[in-house]
Amino acid sequence: MHSRFSRGTQDWQSLSIITSTLTAMNDGGSTALRLGTALLSGFVGISAGVTGYFKFRERGYNLQSTADEIEKHYNASQFMLDEYAGSDPNSPLSEDDRLRIFARFVERLKEEQRKRELQLEQSSSASEEHAG
């Protein structure tokens, strides 16, 4: 999903930049040209809004996924499930051990989230450089 979204965003941004440049180059000599310029300007505004909406939506999706994953592991830690149960059923992990495992997991997940955020920001700046 991410690569398809990123490619679509890059295409929208490229088209918006090209359209904006063509609109700025128009001297408005004829009525048809002025009408075309107004339509192109409207398109640029709409496409910028659509691009911003989907970037915001992807960011929200990433944050919600991270929160859901943390909640899942928190519950597993509390109920001693999966990796929080320990390898020996007769000797379960202590609460301190479970919390250490949980903390390591959360830190790794936070790092992944930061990387996704950075990637999202880099994809938009890279597409602006590519189009320009």
N, CA, C and O atoms as a Tinker XYZ file with bonds, in Angstrom:
   528  protein
     1  N      0.822000   -1.183000    0.000000    73     2
     2  CA     0.000000    0.000000    0.000000    64     1     3
     3  C      0.865000    1.245000    0.000000    63     2     4     5
     4  O      0.576000    2.215000   -0.701000    81     3
     5  N      1.942000    1.212000    0.802000    73     3     6
     6  CA     2.749000    2.406000    0.947000    64     5     7
     7  C      3.385000    2.830000   -0.373000    63     6     8     9
     8  O      3.339000    4.011000   -0.718000    81     7
     9  N      3.976000    1.902000   -1.118000    73     7    10
    10  CA     4.655000    2.280000   -2.348000    64     9    11
    11  C      3.654000    2.774000   -3.391000    63    10    12    13
    12  O      3.949000    3.703000   -4.142000    81    11
    13  N      2.477000    2.161000   -3.440000    73    11    14
    14  CA     1.448000    2.621000   -4.384000    64    13    15
    15  C      0.999000    4.022000   -4.006000    63    14    16    17
    16  O      0.831000    4.882000   -4.871000    81    15
    17  N      0.803000    4.253000   -2.702000    73    15    18
    18  CA     0.412000    5.572000   -2.230000    64    17    19
    19  C      1.489000    6.598000   -2.543000    63    18    20    21
    20  O      1.191000    7.681000   -3.045000    81    19
    21  N      2.742000    6.260000   -2.249000    73    19    22
    22  CA     3.841000    7.193000   -2.486000    64    21    23
    23  C      3.951000    7.544000   -3.962000    63    22    24    25
    24  O      4.169000    8.703000   -4.315000    81    23
    25  N      3.803000    6.550000   -4.816000    73    23    26
    26  CA     3.884000    6.807000   -6.259000    64    25    27
    27  C      2.746000    7.717000   -6.709000    63    26    28    29
    28  O      2.946000    8.633000   -7.508000    81    27
    29  N      1.561000    7.456000   -6.192000    73    27    30
    30  CA     0.416000    8.309000   -6.528000    64    29    31
    31  C      0.617000    9.731000   -6.044000    63    30    32    33
    32  O      0.275000   10.683000   -6.745000    81    31
    33  N      1.171000    9.882000   -4.849000    73    31    34
    34  CA     1.442000   11.209000   -4.299000    64    33    35
    35  C      2.471000   11.935000   -5.153000    63    34    36    37
    36  O      2.320000   13.122000   -5.441000    81    35
    37  N      3.515000   11.223000   -5.556000    73    35    38
    38  CA     4.539000   11.837000   -6.399000    64    37    39
    39  C      3.959000   12.284000   -7.731000    63    38    40    41
    40  O      4.292000   13.359000   -8.231000    81    39
    41  N      3.093000   11.460000   -8.303000    73    39    42
    42  CA     2.463000   11.830000   -9.575000    64    41    43
    43  C      1.605000   13.084000   -9.418000    63    42    44    45
    44  O      1.666000   13.991000  -10.248000    81    43
    45  N      0.796000   13.132000   -8.338000    73    43    46
    46  CA    -0.049000   14.302000   -8.083000    64    45    47
    47  C      0.813000   15.550000   -7.918000    63    46    48    49
    48  O      0.518000   16.593000   -8.501000    81    47
    49  N      1.879000   15.442000   -7.121000    73    47    50
    50  CA     2.723000   16.601000   -6.888000    64    49    51
    51  C      3.426000   17.055000   -8.160000    63    50    52    53
    52  O      3.543000   18.253000   -8.415000    81    51
    53  N      3.889000   16.109000   -8.948000    73    51    54
    54  CA     4.544000   16.463000  -10.211000    64    53    55
    55  C      3.580000   17.178000  -11.135000    63    54    56    57
    56  O      3.915000   18.210000  -11.716000    81    55
    57  N      2.391000   16.635000  -11.272000    73    55    58
    58  CA     1.379000   17.248000  -12.135000    64    57    59
    59  C      0.999000   18.632000  -11.623000    63    58    60    61
    60  O      0.801000   19.552000  -12.417000    81    59
    61  N      0.896000   18.787000  -10.318000    73    59    62
    62  CA     0.560000   20.088000   -9.735000    64    61    63
    63  C      1.649000   21.120000  -10.012000    63    62    64    65
    64  O      1.350000   22.268000  -10.340000    81    63
    65  N      2.896000   20.717000   -9.883000    73    63    66
    66  CA     4.007000   21.642000  -10.115000    64    65    67
    67  C      4.057000   22.058000  -11.588000    63    66    68    69
    68  O      4.238000   23.235000  -11.901000    81    67
    69  N      3.900000   21.103000  -12.470000    73    67    70
    70  CA     3.908000   21.410000  -13.909000    64    69    71
    71  C      2.759000   22.343000  -14.259000    63    70    72    73
    72  O      2.942000   23.330000  -14.972000    81    71
    73  N      1.571000   22.021000  -13.751000    73    71    74
    74  CA     0.391000   22.837000  -14.035000    64    73    75
    75  C      0.558000   24.239000  -13.464000    63    74    76    77
    76  O      0.218000   25.226000  -14.117000    81    75
    77  N      1.078000   24.324000  -12.256000    73    75    78
    78  CA     1.298000   25.626000  -11.634000    64    77    79
    79  C      2.285000   26.460000  -12.441000    63    78    80    81
    80  O      2.088000   27.662000  -12.616000    81    79
    81  N      3.340000   25.828000  -12.929000    73    79    82
    82  CA     4.339000   26.532000  -13.733000    64    81    83
    83  C      3.723000   27.036000  -15.036000    63    82    84    85
    84  O      3.943000   28.181000  -15.431000    81    83
    85  N      2.958000   26.185000  -15.695000    73    83    86
    86  CA     2.302000   26.605000  -16.942000    64    85    87
    87  C      1.332000   27.756000  -16.693000    63    86    88    89
    88  O      1.229000   28.675000  -17.506000    81    87
    89  N      0.630000   27.704000  -15.580000    73    87    90
    90  CA    -0.312000   28.769000  -15.234000    64    89    91
    91  C      0.426000   30.081000  -15.006000    63    90    92    93
    92  O     -0.029000   31.135000  -15.452000    81    91
    93  N      1.553000   30.026000  -14.318000    73    91    94
    94  CA     2.324000   31.233000  -14.039000    64    93    95
    95  C      2.920000   31.829000  -15.313000    63    94    96    97
    96  O      3.112000   33.042000  -15.404000    81    95
    97  N      3.211000   30.980000  -16.290000    73    95    98
    98  CA     3.811000   31.458000  -17.533000    64    97    99
    99  C      2.786000   32.121000  -18.447000    63    98   100   101
   100  O      3.173000   32.806000  -19.395000    81    99
   101  N      1.517000   31.943000  -18.197000    73    99   102
   102  CA     0.471000   32.495000  -19.051000    64   101   103
   103  C      0.390000   34.012000  -18.879000    63   102   104   105
   104  O      0.314000   34.518000  -17.760000    81   103
   105  N      0.408000   34.728000  -20.007000    73   103   106
   106  CA     0.333000   36.183000  -19.937000    64   105   107
   107  C     -1.113000   36.683000  -19.947000    63   106   108   109
   108  O     -1.349000   37.880000  -19.785000    81   107
   109  N     -2.088000   35.780000  -20.135000    73   107   110
   110  CA    -3.500000   36.166000  -20.081000    64   109   111
   111  C     -3.935000   36.980000  -21.283000    63   110   112   113
   112  O     -4.819000   37.829000  -21.163000    81   111
   113  N     -3.340000   36.743000  -22.429000    73   111   114
   114  CA    -3.640000   37.523000  -23.613000    64   113   115
   115  C     -5.047000   37.320000  -24.169000    63   114   116   117
   116  O     -5.606000   38.258000  -24.737000    81   115
   117  N     -5.619000   36.176000  -24.035000    73   115   118
   118  CA    -6.955000   35.948000  -24.592000    64   117   119
   119  C     -7.888000   35.407000  -23.514000    63   118   120   121
   120  O     -7.454000   34.948000  -22.457000    81   119
   121  N     -9.182000   35.476000  -23.814000    73   119   122
   122  CA   -10.191000   34.988000  -22.867000    64   121   123
   123  C    -10.041000   33.491000  -22.648000    63   122   124   125
   124  O    -10.150000   33.017000  -21.517000    81   123
   125  N     -9.793000   32.745000  -23.710000    73   123   126
   126  CA    -9.639000   31.292000  -23.577000    64   125   127
   127  C     -8.433000   30.959000  -22.701000    63   126   128   129
   128  O     -8.478000   30.033000  -21.891000    81   127
   129  N     -7.361000   31.722000  -22.873000    73   127   130
   130  CA    -6.168000   31.504000  -22.057000    64   129   131
   131  C     -6.429000   31.830000  -20.593000    63   130   132   133
   132  O     -5.971000   31.110000  -19.706000    81   131
   133  N     -7.168000   32.919000  -20.331000    73   131   134
   134  CA    -7.500000   33.279000  -18.951000    64   133   135
   135  C     -8.390000   32.216000  -18.312000    63   134   136   137
   136  O     -8.215000   31.875000  -17.143000    81   135
   137  N     -9.351000   31.692000  -19.088000    73   135   138
   138  CA   -10.228000   30.634000  -18.584000    64   137   139
   139  C     -9.419000   29.364000  -18.290000    63   138   140   141
   140  O     -9.601000   28.719000  -17.257000    81   139
   141  N     -8.525000   29.023000  -19.219000    73   139   142
   142  CA    -7.662000   27.857000  -19.012000    64   141   143
   143  C     -6.793000   28.020000  -17.787000    63   142   144   145
   144  O     -6.596000   27.072000  -17.028000    81   143
   145  N     -6.270000   29.223000  -17.589000    73   143   146
   146  CA    -5.439000   29.501000  -16.417000    64   145   147
   147  C     -6.247000   29.355000  -15.132000    63   146   148   149
   148  O     -5.756000   28.798000  -14.150000    81   147
   149  N     -7.468000   29.848000  -15.134000    73   147   150
   150  CA    -8.316000   29.734000  -13.939000    64   149   151
   151  C     -8.610000   28.268000  -13.631000    63   150   152   153
   152  O     -8.581000   27.862000  -12.470000    81   151
   153  N     -8.891000   27.475000  -14.657000    73   151   154
   154  CA    -9.158000   26.046000  -14.448000    64   153   155
   155  C     -7.924000   25.317000  -13.931000    63   154   156   157
   156  O     -8.011000   24.497000  -13.017000    81   155
   157  N     -6.770000   25.625000  -14.528000    73   155   158
   158  CA    -5.536000   24.998000  -14.071000    64   157   159
   159  C     -5.207000   25.394000  -12.630000    63   158   160   161
   160  O     -4.746000   24.561000  -11.850000    81   159
   161  N     -5.440000   26.648000  -12.277000    73   159   162
   162  CA    -5.199000   27.090000  -10.901000    64   161   163
   163  C     -6.106000   26.348000   -9.924000    63   162   164   165
   164  O     -5.676000   25.959000   -8.838000    81   163
   165  N     -7.363000   26.155000  -10.317000    73   163   166
   166  CA    -8.286000   25.386000   -9.484000    64   165   167
   167  C     -7.813000   23.951000   -9.317000    63   166   168   169
   168  O     -7.883000   23.383000   -8.227000    81   167
   169  N     -7.333000   23.374000  -10.407000    73   167   170
   170  CA    -6.820000   22.006000  -10.349000    64   169   171
   171  C     -5.640000   21.902000   -9.389000    63   170   172   173
   172  O     -5.555000   20.953000   -8.610000    81   171
   173  N     -4.737000   22.866000   -9.440000    73   171   174
   174  CA    -3.571000   22.857000   -8.548000    64   173   175
   175  C     -4.028000   22.911000   -7.097000    63   174   176   177
   176  O     -3.509000   22.170000   -6.262000    81   175
   177  N     -4.976000   23.763000   -6.785000    73   175   178
   178  CA    -5.481000   23.874000   -5.415000    64   177   179
   179  C     -6.129000   22.589000   -4.939000    63   178   180   181
   180  O     -5.885000   22.145000   -3.817000    81   179
   181  N     -6.950000   21.992000   -5.784000    73   179   182
   182  CA    -7.628000   20.744000   -5.427000    64   181   183
   183  C     -6.614000   19.613000   -5.254000    63   182   184   185
   184  O     -6.701000   18.842000   -4.298000    81   183
   185  N     -5.664000   19.513000   -6.165000    73   183   186
   186  CA    -4.692000   18.424000   -6.070000    64   185   187
   187  C     -3.805000   18.570000   -4.835000    63   186   188   189
   188  O     -3.436000   17.573000   -4.217000    81   187
   189  N     -3.463000   19.805000   -4.475000    73   187   190
   190  CA    -2.674000   20.013000   -3.254000    64   189   191
   191  C     -3.474000   19.580000   -2.025000    63   190   192   193
   192  O     -2.925000   18.979000   -1.102000    81   191
   193  N     -4.758000   19.883000   -2.019000    73   191   194
   194  CA    -5.616000   19.456000   -0.909000    64   193   195
   195  C     -5.741000   17.950000   -0.822000    63   194   196   197
   196  O     -5.682000   17.381000    0.268000    81   195
   197  N     -5.914000   17.295000   -1.969000    73   195   198
   198  CA    -6.032000   15.831000   -1.996000    64   197   199
   199  C     -4.739000   15.186000   -1.512000    63   198   200   201
   200  O     -4.772000   14.236000   -0.730000    81   199
   201  N     -3.615000   15.692000   -1.968000    73   199   202
   202  CA    -2.324000   15.145000   -1.550000    64   201   203
   203  C     -2.125000   15.300000   -0.045000    63   202   204   205
   204  O     -1.691000   14.364000    0.626000    81   203
   205  N     -2.438000   16.466000    0.478000    73   203   206
   206  CA    -2.317000   16.700000    1.908000    64   205   207
   207  C     -3.230000   15.803000    2.717000    63   206   208   209
   208  O     -2.838000   15.302000    3.771000    81   207
   209  N     -4.452000   15.595000    2.230000    73   207   210
   210  CA    -5.401000   14.732000    2.933000    64   209   211
   211  C     -4.881000   13.311000    3.034000    63   210   212   213
   212  O     -4.929000   12.709000    4.106000    81   211
   213  N     -4.384000   12.765000    1.926000    73   211   214
   214  CA    -3.931000   11.382000    1.951000    64   213   215
   215  C     -2.649000   11.207000    2.751000    63   214   216   217
   216  O     -2.441000   10.157000    3.359000    81   215
   217  N     -1.787000   12.219000    2.762000    73   215   218
   218  CA    -0.588000   12.131000    3.602000    64   217   219
   219  C     -1.006000   12.120000    5.068000    63   218   220   221
   220  O     -0.476000   11.336000    5.855000    81   219
   221  N     -1.949000   12.980000    5.442000    73   219   222
   222  CA    -2.462000   13.014000    6.804000    64   221   223
   223  C     -3.111000   11.684000    7.152000    63   222   224   225
   224  O     -2.930000   11.170000    8.256000    81   223
   225  N     -3.858000   11.133000    6.224000    73   223   226
   226  CA    -4.537000    9.855000    6.457000    64   225   227
   227  C     -3.528000    8.726000    6.672000    63   226   228   229
   228  O     -3.710000    7.901000    7.567000    81   227
   229  N     -2.472000    8.681000    5.865000    73   227   230
   230  CA    -1.456000    7.638000    6.027000    64   229   231
   231  C     -0.738000    7.785000    7.370000    63   230   232   233
   232  O     -0.454000    6.797000    8.047000    81   231
   233  N     -0.454000    9.022000    7.739000    73   231   234
   234  CA     0.201000    9.262000    9.027000    64   233   235
   235  C     -0.693000    8.767000   10.166000    63   234   236   237
   236  O     -0.205000    8.133000   11.101000    81   235
   237  N     -1.982000    9.048000   10.095000    73   235   238
   238  CA    -2.925000    8.581000   11.105000    64   237   239
   239  C     -3.010000    7.065000   11.154000    63   238   240   241
   240  O     -3.080000    6.470000   12.230000    81   239
   241  N     -3.003000    6.447000    9.981000    73   239   242
   242  CA    -3.039000    4.981000    9.921000    64   241   243
   243  C     -1.802000    4.378000   10.584000    63   242   244   245
   244  O     -1.904000    3.409000   11.336000    81   243
   245  N     -0.641000    4.953000   10.304000    73   243   246
   246  CA     0.606000    4.459000   10.901000    64   245   247
   247  C      0.583000    4.594000   12.422000    63   246   248   249
   248  O      0.994000    3.681000   13.139000    81   247
   249  N      0.103000    5.734000   12.908000    73   247   250
   250  CA     0.053000    5.944000   14.351000    64   249   251
   251  C     -0.928000    4.982000   15.017000    63   250   252   253
   252  O     -0.640000    4.440000   16.083000    81   251
   253  N     -2.082000    4.771000   14.391000    73   251   254
   254  CA    -3.067000    3.858000   14.961000    64   253   255
   255  C     -2.542000    2.427000   14.974000    63   254   256   257
   256  O     -2.769000    1.696000   15.939000    81   255
   257  N     -1.847000    2.019000   13.921000    73   255   258
   258  CA    -1.258000    0.673000   13.880000    64   257   259
   259  C     -0.247000    0.489000   15.003000    63   258   260   261
   260  O     -0.214000   -0.558000   15.650000    81   259
   261  N      0.569000    1.498000   15.232000    73   259   262
   262  CA     1.559000    1.436000   16.299000    64   261   263
   263  C      0.873000    1.339000   17.662000    63   262   264   265
   264  O      1.269000    0.534000   18.505000    81   263
   265  N     -0.149000    2.155000   17.873000    73   263   266
   266  CA    -0.878000    2.115000   19.150000    64   265   267
   267  C     -1.547000    0.762000   19.368000    63   266   268   269
   268  O     -1.530000    0.232000   20.479000    81   267
   269  N     -2.130000    0.208000   18.325000    73   267   270
   270  CA    -2.780000   -1.108000   18.443000    64   269   271
   271  C     -1.773000   -2.193000   18.797000    63   270   272   273
   272  O     -2.057000   -3.070000   19.612000    81   271
   273  N     -0.606000   -2.132000   18.188000    73   271   274
   274  CA     0.434000   -3.128000   18.448000    64   273   275
   275  C      0.946000   -3.024000   19.892000    63   274   276   277
   276  O      1.181000   -4.037000   20.551000    81   275
   277  N      1.112000   -1.791000   20.370000    73   275   278
   278  CA     1.544000   -1.604000   21.758000    64   277   279
   279  C      0.489000   -2.146000   22.719000    63   278   280   281
   280  O      0.820000   -2.811000   23.700000    81   279
   281  N     -0.772000   -1.863000   22.438000    73   279   282
   282  CA    -1.852000   -2.359000   23.303000    64   281   283
   283  C     -1.897000   -3.888000   23.317000    63   282   284   285
   284  O     -2.086000   -4.502000   24.368000    81   283
   285  N     -1.724000   -4.488000   22.152000    73   283   286
   286  CA    -1.729000   -5.954000   22.060000    64   285   287
   287  C     -0.625000   -6.555000   22.926000    63   286   288   289
   288  O     -0.859000   -7.524000   23.648000    81   287
   289  N      0.560000   -5.989000   22.854000    73   287   290
   290  CA     1.678000   -6.515000   23.633000    64   289   291
   291  C      1.535000   -6.189000   25.122000    63   290   292   293
   292  O      1.968000   -6.970000   25.969000    81   291
   293  N      0.943000   -5.065000   25.439000    73   291   294
   294  CA     0.696000   -4.740000   26.845000    64   293   295
   295  C     -0.233000   -5.794000   27.456000    63   294   296   297
   296  O      0.020000   -6.308000   28.545000    81   295
   297  N     -1.309000   -6.101000   26.733000    73   295   298
   298  CA    -2.240000   -7.118000   27.233000    64   297   299
   299  C     -1.567000   -8.485000   27.347000    63   298   300   301
   300  O     -1.795000   -9.210000   28.315000    81   299
   301  N     -0.746000   -8.836000   26.369000    73   299   302
   302  CA    -0.029000  -10.114000   26.420000    64   301   303
   303  C      0.905000  -10.148000   27.626000    63   302   304   305
   304  O      1.060000  -11.185000   28.270000    81   303
   305  N      1.518000   -9.023000   27.921000    73   303   306
   306  CA     2.399000   -8.950000   29.081000    64   305   307
   307  C      1.612000   -9.131000   30.380000    63   306   308   309
   308  O      2.040000   -9.856000   31.279000    81   307
   309  N      0.482000   -8.477000   30.466000    73   307   310
   310  CA    -0.329000   -8.566000   31.681000    64   309   311
   311  C     -0.884000   -9.972000   31.919000    63   310   312   313
   312  O     -0.958000  -10.431000   33.059000    81   311
   313  N     -1.273000  -10.651000   30.839000    73   311   314
   314  CA    -1.873000  -11.985000   30.962000    64   313   315
   315  C     -0.882000  -13.122000   30.734000    63   314   316   317
   316  O     -1.264000  -14.290000   30.664000    81   315
   317  N      0.413000  -12.759000   30.617000    73   315   318
   318  CA     1.494000  -13.743000   30.429000    64   317   319
   319  C      1.238000  -14.641000   29.217000    63   318   320   321
   320  O      1.235000  -15.867000   29.327000    81   319
   321  N      1.026000  -14.018000   28.072000    73   319   322
   322  CA     0.787000  -14.743000   26.829000    64   321   323
   323  C      2.020000  -14.671000   25.929000    63   322   324   325
   324  O      2.877000  -13.802000   26.088000    81   323
   325  N      2.084000  -15.599000   24.988000    73   323   326
   326  CA     3.125000  -15.620000   23.955000    64   325   327
   327  C      4.527000  -15.506000   24.566000    63   326   328   329
   328  O      4.881000  -16.278000   25.457000    81   327
   329  N      5.321000  -14.544000   24.086000    73   327   330
   330  CA     6.699000  -14.444000   24.574000    64   329   331
   331  C      6.776000  -13.963000   26.023000    63   330   332   333
   332  O      7.834000  -14.047000   26.647000    81   331
   333  N      5.675000  -13.466000   26.556000    73   331   334
   334  CA     5.650000  -13.001000   27.944000    64   333   335
   335  C      5.344000  -14.136000   28.932000    63   334   336   337
   336  O      5.358000  -13.914000   30.143000    81   335
   337  N      5.073000  -15.331000   28.436000    73   335   338
   338  CA     4.764000  -16.468000   29.299000    64   337   339
   339  C      6.043000  -17.140000   29.808000    63   338   340   341
   340  O      6.054000  -17.720000   30.894000    81   339
   341  N      7.089000  -17.062000   29.042000    73   339   342
   342  CA     8.326000  -17.740000   29.403000    64   341   343
   343  C      8.378000  -19.111000   28.747000    63   342   344   345
   344  O      7.372000  -19.604000   28.236000    81   343
   345  N      9.532000  -19.709000   28.765000    73   343   346
   346  CA     9.697000  -20.999000   28.082000    64   345   347
   347  C      9.287000  -22.185000   28.954000    63   346   348   349
   348  O      8.967000  -23.252000   28.430000    81   347
   349  N      9.294000  -22.009000   30.281000    73   347   350
   350  CA     8.932000  -23.094000   31.195000    64   349   351
   351  C      7.580000  -22.786000   31.843000    63   350   352   353
   352  O      7.474000  -21.835000   32.617000    81   351
   353  N      6.539000  -23.582000   31.537000    73   351   354
   354  CA     5.213000  -23.310000   32.106000    64   353   355
   355  C      5.192000  -23.388000   33.633000    63   354   356   357
   356  O      4.345000  -22.755000   34.264000    81   355
   357  N      6.091000  -24.138000   34.228000    73   355   358
   358  CA     6.133000  -24.264000   35.687000    64   357   359
   359  C      6.831000  -23.077000   36.357000    63   358   360   361
   360  O      6.711000  -22.880000   37.566000    81   359
   361  N      7.551000  -22.301000   35.572000    73   359   362
   362  CA     8.269000  -21.146000   36.117000    64   361   363
   363  C      8.024000  -19.933000   35.209000    63   362   364   365
   364  O      8.868000  -19.606000   34.375000    81   363
   365  N      6.876000  -19.267000   35.366000    73   363   366
   366  CA     6.570000  -18.115000   34.492000    64   365   367
   367  C      7.532000  -16.955000   34.744000    63   366   368   369
   368  O      8.183000  -16.877000   35.786000    81   367
   369  N      7.599000  -16.075000   33.777000    73   367   370
   370  CA     8.463000  -14.897000   33.903000    64   369   371
   371  C      7.941000  -13.989000   35.011000    63   370   372   373
   372  O      6.736000  -13.883000   35.239000    81   371
   373  N      8.866000  -13.349000   35.681000    73   371   374
   374  CA     8.466000  -12.377000   36.710000    64   373   375
   375  C      7.915000  -11.128000   36.022000    63   374   376   377
   376  O      8.094000  -10.937000   34.819000    81   375
   377  N      7.247000  -10.290000   36.797000    73   375   378
   378  CA     6.707000   -9.056000   36.232000    64   377   379
   379  C      7.829000   -8.166000   35.707000    63   378   380   381
   380  O      7.680000   -7.542000   34.656000    81   379
   381  N      8.938000   -8.101000   36.416000    73   379   382
   382  CA    10.074000   -7.296000   35.955000    64   381   383
   383  C     10.597000   -7.781000   34.606000    63   382   384   385
   384  O     10.896000   -6.977000   33.723000    81   383
   385  N     10.707000   -9.103000   34.452000    73   383   386
   386  CA    11.178000   -9.659000   33.170000    64   385   387
   387  C     10.190000   -9.350000   32.048000    63   386   388   389
   388  O     10.587000   -8.989000   30.940000    81   387
   389  N      8.897000   -9.496000   32.348000    73   387   390
   390  CA     7.881000   -9.197000   31.330000    64   389   391
   391  C      7.924000   -7.725000   30.939000    63   390   392   393
   392  O      7.794000   -7.391000   29.761000    81   391
   393  N      8.106000   -6.852000   31.913000    73   391   394
   394  CA     8.175000   -5.419000   31.623000    64   393   395
   395  C      9.414000   -5.067000   30.812000    63   394   396   397
   396  O      9.360000   -4.190000   29.950000    81   395
   397  N     10.532000   -5.741000   31.079000    73   395   398
   398  CA    11.746000   -5.503000   30.281000    64   397   399
   399  C     11.518000   -5.910000   28.824000    63   398   400   401
   400  O     11.905000   -5.188000   27.906000    81   399
   401  N     10.888000   -7.068000   28.619000    73   399   402
   402  CA    10.584000   -7.522000   27.251000    64   401   403
   403  C      9.644000   -6.525000   26.578000    63   402   404   405
   404  O      9.840000   -6.158000   25.420000    81   403
   405  N      8.628000   -6.094000   27.310000    73   403   406
   406  CA     7.661000   -5.140000   26.769000    64   405   407
   407  C      8.338000   -3.813000   26.422000    63   406   408   409
   408  O      8.083000   -3.245000   25.360000    81   407
   409  N      9.190000   -3.323000   27.308000    73   407   410
   410  CA     9.886000   -2.053000   27.053000    64   409   411
   411  C     10.771000   -2.140000   25.820000    63   410   412   413
   412  O     10.805000   -1.211000   25.014000    81   411
   413  N     11.499000   -3.264000   25.664000    73   411   414
   414  CA    12.331000   -3.446000   24.456000    64   413   415
   415  C     11.462000   -3.431000   23.201000    63   414   416   417
   416  O     11.817000   -2.821000   22.192000    81   415
   417  N     10.307000   -4.119000   23.280000    73   415   418
   418  CA     9.406000   -4.158000   22.130000    64   417   419
   419  C      8.899000   -2.753000   21.791000    63   418   420   421
   420  O      8.902000   -2.352000   20.627000    81   419
   421  N      8.465000   -2.011000   22.809000    73   419   422
   422  CA     7.929000   -0.659000   22.571000    64   421   423
   423  C      9.001000    0.247000   21.982000    63   422   424   425
   424  O      8.718000    1.015000   21.063000    81   423
   425  N     10.205000    0.172000   22.485000    73   423   426
   426  CA    11.283000    1.004000   21.938000    64   425   427
   427  C     11.558000    0.662000   20.473000    63   426   428   429
   428  O     11.768000    1.557000   19.654000    81   427
   429  N     11.558000   -0.635000   20.144000    73   427   430
   430  CA    11.763000   -1.042000   18.754000    64   429   431
   431  C     10.608000   -0.528000   17.871000    63   430   432   433
   432  O     10.833000   -0.058000   16.755000    81   431
   433  N      9.387000   -0.625000   18.382000    73   431   434
   434  CA     8.224000   -0.162000   17.628000    64   433   435
   435  C      8.253000    1.354000   17.435000    63   434   436   437
   436  O      7.898000    1.851000   16.366000    81   435
   437  N      8.674000    2.087000   18.463000    73   435   438
   438  CA     8.790000    3.537000   18.331000    64   437   439
   439  C      9.823000    3.912000   17.278000    63   438   440   441
   440  O      9.623000    4.856000   16.515000    81   439
   441  N     10.922000    3.177000   17.236000    73   439   442
   442  CA    11.948000    3.436000   16.227000    64   441   443
   443  C     11.403000    3.172000   14.822000    63   442   444   445
   444  O     11.662000    3.944000   13.899000    81   443
   445  N     10.655000    2.092000   14.663000    73   443   446
   446  CA    10.030000    1.799000   13.365000    64   445   447
   447  C      9.061000    2.910000   12.971000    63   446   448   449
   448  O      9.008000    3.307000   11.807000    81   447
   449  N      8.297000    3.412000   13.940000    73   447   450
   450  CA     7.353000    4.496000   13.667000    64   449   451
   451  C      8.095000    5.755000   13.226000    63   450   452   453
   452  O      7.672000    6.429000   12.287000    81   451
   453  N      9.197000    6.075000   13.901000    73   451   454
   454  CA     9.993000    7.245000   13.494000    64   453   455
   455  C     10.520000    7.082000   12.070000    63   454   456   457
   456  O     10.544000    8.038000   11.295000    81   455
   457  N     10.943000    5.859000   11.731000    73   455   458
   458  CA    11.435000    5.612000   10.376000    64   457   459
   459  C     10.325000    5.786000    9.348000    63   458   460   461
   460  O     10.552000    6.343000    8.274000    81   459
   461  N      9.117000    5.309000    9.677000    73   459   462
   462  CA     7.985000    5.486000    8.747000    64   461   463
   463  C      7.659000    6.959000    8.560000    63   462   464   465
   464  O      7.383000    7.400000    7.445000    81   463
   465  N      7.688000    7.723000    9.653000    73   463   466
   466  CA     7.423000    9.162000    9.561000    64   465   467
   467  C      8.481000    9.848000    8.693000    63   466   468   469
   468  O      8.156000   10.671000    7.837000    81   467
   469  N      9.737000    9.501000    8.921000    73   467   470
   470  CA    10.827000   10.076000    8.136000    64   469   471
   471  C     10.690000    9.710000    6.667000    63   470   472   473
   472  O     10.900000   10.544000    5.786000    81   471
   473  N     10.336000    8.456000    6.412000    73   471   474
   474  CA    10.150000    8.001000    5.035000    64   473   475
   475  C      9.018000    8.767000    4.356000    63   474   476   477
   476  O      9.124000    9.124000    3.183000    81   475
   477  N      7.940000    9.019000    5.088000    73   475   478
   478  CA     6.814000    9.764000    4.538000    64   477   479
   479  C      7.233000   11.191000    4.191000    63   478   480   481
   480  O      6.862000   11.716000    3.141000    81   479
   481  N      8.009000   11.817000    5.080000    73   479   482
   482  CA     8.494000   13.168000    4.815000    64   481   483
   483  C      9.478000   13.183000    3.648000    63   482   484   485
   484  O      9.429000   14.080000    2.806000    81   483
   485  N     10.374000   12.192000    3.593000    73   483   486
   486  CA    11.359000   12.151000    2.511000    64   485   487
   487  C     10.697000   11.882000    1.174000    63   486   488   489
   488  O     11.142000   12.408000    0.153000    81   487
   489  N      9.645000   11.075000    1.153000    73   487   490
   490  CA     8.999000   10.777000   -0.125000    64   489   491
   491  C      8.360000   12.027000   -0.705000    63   490   492   493
   492  O      8.366000   12.211000   -1.922000    81   491
   493  N      7.805000   12.898000    0.149000    73   491   494
   494  CA     7.199000   14.114000   -0.378000    64   493   495
   495  C      8.259000   15.114000   -0.813000    63   494   496   497
   496  O      8.092000   15.777000   -1.837000    81   495
   497  N      9.358000   15.239000   -0.052000    73   495   498
   498  CA    10.402000   16.178000   -0.469000    64   497   499
   499  C     11.159000   15.664000   -1.690000    63   498   500   501
   500  O     11.592000   16.456000   -2.527000    81   499
   501  N     11.321000   14.350000   -1.798000    73   499   502
   502  CA    12.001000   13.788000   -2.974000    64   501   503
   503  C     11.176000   13.985000   -4.234000    63   502   504   505
   504  O     11.722000   14.250000   -5.305000    81   503
   505  N      9.855000   13.853000   -4.106000    73   503   506
   506  CA     9.020000   14.026000   -5.295000    64   505   507
   507  C      8.992000   15.496000   -5.704000    63   506   508   509
   508  O      8.874000   15.797000   -6.892000    81   507
   509  N      9.098000   16.427000   -4.735000    73   507   510
   510  CA     9.156000   17.838000   -5.086000    64   509   511
   511  C     10.455000   18.134000   -5.826000    63   510   512   513
   512  O     10.451000   18.885000   -6.802000    81   511
   513  N     11.576000   17.547000   -5.370000    73   511   514
   514  CA    12.856000   17.752000   -6.050000    64   513   515
   515  C     12.842000   17.116000   -7.428000    63   514   516   517
   516  O     13.380000   17.675000   -8.384000    81   515
   517  N     12.212000   15.922000   -7.530000    73   515   518
   518  CA    12.141000   15.213000   -8.803000    64   517   519
   519  C     11.332000   15.995000   -9.819000    63   518   520   521
   520  O     11.697000   16.044000  -10.993000    81   519
   521  N     10.243000   16.606000   -9.389000    73   519   522
   522  CA     9.368000   17.348000  -10.310000    64   521   523
   523  C      9.999000   18.685000  -10.695000    63   522   524   525
   524  O      9.767000   19.195000  -11.791000    81   523
   525  N     10.807000   19.255000   -9.774000    73   523   526
   526  CA    11.374000   20.595000  -10.008000    64   525   527
   527  C     12.582000   20.518000  -10.805000    63   526   528
   528  O     13.194000   21.544000  -11.101000    81   527
